[in-house]
Structures are given as C-alpha cells and as structure tokens.
Amino acid sequence: YELFTGEKPFEADDLHKLMHIIIESLPKDPKKIDENFPDELREILAAMIRKNPIFRYQKASEVVNDLKVYAGKTLTQYAYPAHKDKNNPDWM
C-alpha cells in the first residue's frame, strides 16, 4: 500500500493500538490520496490487502502477473475474485 500511495495504510503510537486499528479499520481509498490513482492499480492493490485472506491473491505470481498485465491495461480474474468480501469498502 505504501509503495503505491506513499502513505502507510495504518498508523499508531504503539503496537497494541496498531493491531487494533488493522483489525477494525480499513485503509484510505487511494483515490482520496491521489484522484488520478489508476483504477486498475487500485483494484490490484485492493486484491492484495483485503481483510479476508480468501479474497486476496493466493500467490505472489498472481500479483506479478496482474502487474505485468496492468502495464498492458487489462486485468485478469485475480483482481476480481468471484465473491468480494462484504466487510470491505466498495473500492476493495
């Protein structure tokens, strides 16, 4: 997330607070950080950080593949799982 947005997804003063924030909160939509953030890259990022691991990429090779495909502007099925996690915001 930080690599793509320049911001950490979560911040806190101590580890206990950070763990609570990670569990209870969602990172800011990259479009709120940069309105020109590419939609395709936003979808890839969302697929990497979804709360439910079932809905994340399952292999690093899937991420690499979608990033390579992103360079050609076409996403694969990896960024769009058949079932999205209802606990994530629309951008995820």
N, C-alpha and C positions, 0 to 999 in steps of 0.2 A: 504494500500500500504506500509506504513512504517513498519507495523508489519511483512510483508512478506519479504521486501527488506532491511530494516534497514535504509532507506532513506525516506525523505519526498517527496511526489510527486511534490510539488511546493514550492518555497521559494521566499520571497521578503522582502524588508525593511519595508514596511508599508502595511496596509490592502488594500488600493486602488490599489496598484501595484499587490498585491497578487490576488485580484479579477480579474484583467485584465489578469494576467498570467493563472489563472484557466480557464477562458473563451477562451483564444486564444491559449493556448499551450496544449501539451499532455505530460504525464509523460514518463520518460525514460523506455524503454523496460527492464524488469527485467533481461533479458539475457545479457544486456550491463552492469549491475551491477554485476551479477554473471553468468558466462557462463554455470554453472551447475544447474541453476534455473530450476526446473522441468516443463516440458511443460504443464502438466495437471494443476499444480498450477498456472501457468502463464495464462491459459485460464480462470480459476476461478477468478483470480484477475482482468483480463480484463473485465469479465462479471459484476464485482462489480463496476467498475469505468468508464464505457463507458459514453461519453458525453450525448448521448441521453438516457433519462431515460426509454424509451420504450424498449431499448435493454439491460437494466440492469436486475439483479434479481429483482423480484417484491415483494418477501417476504424473511424475514430472514431465514425462514425454508428452502427455496430453497438453500441458501448459506450453511446452516448447512448440508443439505442432500448431496450436492456435495462435501463438505469437508469430510464427512463420506465416501462417495463413493471413493474419491481420495485416502483415506487410503487403499482401495482395488484396486486402479489404473484403475477405469472405470468411465468415465464422463457420466452424464445424459444430457438430452436435455437443461437443464437450462444454461449451459455454452456455448451452441451453439444455439443461437436464430435462428429462420428461416431466418431472414433478419438481416444482420450485417449493422451497420451504416457506410456509405461510408466516413464519416468525421473522422473516427478513423484509426490509422495505422494498418498495417497487423496483428500485434500481438494482437490487440484488436478486 
